[in-house]
Amino acid sequence: MIKDYYHNQFRVDLTKFMPDARVPYFGHSWGSDCRYLNKIPIESRPTFLICLYFTVLVDQAMYTHYRSDYQLFAKLTQYPKFCHGLGQFQKNPRELLLVPVQKGMVDKSAMEKELPAGMELFVDEVVDFFKRYMTNINPAEFFYKLIYDSDVQIPLLIVMINPEMKDDIVVKAYESLRAAVEKKVEKKG
């Protein structure tokens, strides 16, 4: 179960995965190789990648949409940064799911199976975090900004124009995220 994995094993695997425990940055060559993923057992990779995806996604969303709160958020969470280049420019977290599938390093069907529960866990964790540590942030507003962010949203029109995209792992992740938000977060206003 992904919730148990997230609470009991994810941080351990994340420590194994990170190239240098003293540096929170990773992903510089992710598009060409995801070699650090080899440190994660094959059977744990789908859940690990989903947890890594939503960890990076919430970090980037906080930086983008709640910049004045980001310093406190980063201090509390100490989440890794998925980036490239000397300036540590952030990469789109979609690559965390897409590249390992393309490279055959993770079983796509196993990841697809975990996505709905993974996105519900993500929503629950973010809502809980805001209620405990950052009560000034409305979870409904946060998720509204997130699912309509141009780097996150995958408009239905794109999938209608290109029907084979409906089987793409990032499309499935986005659909699972939207469904989890609709199911678990009170509507704004």
C-alpha positions in Angstrom: 0.0 0.0 0.0 1.5 3.3 -1.1 0.5 5.1 2.2 2.5 2.6 4.2 5.4 2.9 1.8 5.4 6.7 2.0 5.3 6.8 5.8 7.8 4.0 6.4 10.2 3.5 3.5 10.1 6.5 1.2 12.6 8.7 3.1 15.0 5.7 3.4 14.8 5.1 -0.3 15.2 8.8 -1.0 18.4 8.9 1.0 19.7 5.9 -1.1 18.5 7.6 -4.3 20.1 11.0 -3.9 23.5 11.3 -5.5 24.9 13.2 -2.6 23.1 13.4 0.7 24.5 16.8 1.4 23.2 18.3 -1.8 19.4 18.5 -2.3 19.6 18.7 -6.1 19.2 15.8 -8.6 18.1 15.2 -12.1 20.7 17.0 -14.2 21.0 14.1 -16.6 17.6 12.5 -16.0 16.5 12.7 -19.6 19.4 10.6 -20.8 19.8 8.4 -17.7 18.1 7.8 -14.4 21.0 5.7 -13.0 20.3 6.6 -9.4 17.0 4.8 -9.7 19.0 1.6 -9.8 19.5 2.0 -6.1 15.8 1.5 -5.5 14.5 -2.1 -5.6 12.5 -2.8 -8.8 9.4 -3.7 -6.9 9.5 -0.4 -5.0 10.1 1.9 -8.0 6.5 2.6 -9.0 5.6 3.8 -5.5 9.0 5.5 -5.1 8.5 7.5 -8.3 5.0 8.5 -7.5 6.0 9.7 -4.0 9.0 11.5 -5.5 6.8 13.1 -8.2 4.4 14.5 -5.7 7.2 15.6 -3.4 8.9 17.6 -6.2 5.5 18.8 -7.5 4.4 20.3 -4.2 7.8 21.9 -3.7 7.8 23.6 -7.1 4.1 24.6 -6.7 4.9 26.3 -3.4 7.9 28.1 -4.9 5.8 29.2 -8.0 2.5 30.1 -6.4 3.4 30.9 -2.7 6.8 32.5 -3.0 6.4 34.5 0.3 5.8 31.2 2.2 8.4 29.1 0.4 11.3 29.7 2.7 9.3 28.3 5.7 8.0 25.5 3.6 11.5 24.5 2.4 12.8 24.6 5.9 10.1 22.4 7.2 10.1 19.8 4.4 13.7 19.8 3.1 12.4 18.3 -0.1 14.8 17.5 -3.0 15.0 19.8 -6.0 14.6 18.3 -9.5 16.7 20.5 -11.7 19.4 21.0 -14.4 22.2 23.4 -15.2 24.5 25.6 -13.2 21.6 27.9 -12.1 19.7 24.8 -10.8 16.7 25.5 -13.1 13.7 23.4 -12.1 12.7 20.6 -14.5 9.1 19.6 -15.0 8.3 16.7 -12.6 6.4 14.9 -15.3 9.8 13.6 -16.4 10.1 11.7 -13.1 7.4 9.4 -14.3 7.9 9.5 -18.0 11.6 8.9 -18.5 11.9 5.7 -16.3 8.9 4.3 -18.2 10.5 5.1 -21.6 13.8 3.6 -20.5 12.2 0.4 -19.2 13.4 1.0 -15.6 9.9 0.8 -14.1 6.8 -1.2 -15.0 4.2 1.2 -16.4 1.2 -0.9 -15.5 2.4 -1.2 -11.9 2.8 2.6 -11.8 -0.7 3.1 -13.4 -2.2 0.8 -10.7 -0.7 2.9 -7.9 -1.5 6.4 -9.3 -5.0 6.8 -8.0 -4.0 5.9 -4.4 -0.8 7.9 -4.8 -2.6 11.0 -5.8 -5.1 10.7 -3.0 -2.2 10.3 -0.6 -0.6 13.4 -2.0 -3.8 15.4 -1.6 -4.3 14.1 2.0 -0.7 14.8 2.9 -0.7 18.4 1.5 -4.0 19.2 3.2 -2.7 17.8 6.5 0.5 19.7 6.2 -1.2 23.0 5.6 -3.6 22.4 8.6 -0.6 21.7 10.9 2.1 24.1 9.7 0.8 26.7 7.3 -2.7 27.5 8.1 -2.6 30.7 6.0 -2.7 28.5 2.9 -6.1 27.3 1.7 -5.7 23.8 0.3 -8.5 24.3 -2.2 -6.8 27.4 -3.5 -3.5 25.6 -3.6 -4.8 22.7 -5.6 -6.8 24.9 -7.9 -3.6 26.7 -8.8 -1.7 23.4 -9.1 -4.1 21.6 -11.5 -4.4 24.6 -13.7 -0.7 25.4 -13.8 0.5 25.4 -17.4 3.4 23.0 -16.4 1.0 20.6 -14.7 -2.3 20.7 -16.6 -2.9 18.5 -19.6 -5.9 19.9 -21.4 -8.5 17.4 -22.6 -8.4 18.9 -26.0 -4.8 17.7 -26.5 -5.8 14.2 -25.6 -8.8 14.5 -28.0 -6.6 15.6 -30.8 -4.0 12.9 -30.1 -6.0 9.9 -28.7 -2.9 7.7 -28.1 -1.9 10.2 -25.4 -4.7 8.8 -23.2 -2.3 5.9 -22.4 0.6 8.2 -21.6 1.8 7.9 -17.9 1.8 11.7 -17.4 -1.8 12.0 -18.7 -2.8 9.2 -16.3 -1.0 11.0 -13.5 -2.8 14.2 -14.2 -6.2 12.5 -14.4 -5.5 10.8 -11.1 -4.5 14.1 -9.5 -7.6 15.9 -10.7 -9.8 13.0 -9.5 -8.2 13.0 -6.1 -8.6 16.8 -5.8 -12.2 16.6 -6.8 -12.8 13.8 -4.3 -10.9 15.1 -1.3 -10.7 18.9 -1.4 -13.6 21.1 -0.5 -14.5 23.4 -3.4 -13.1 27.0 -3.3 -15.5 29.8 -2.3 
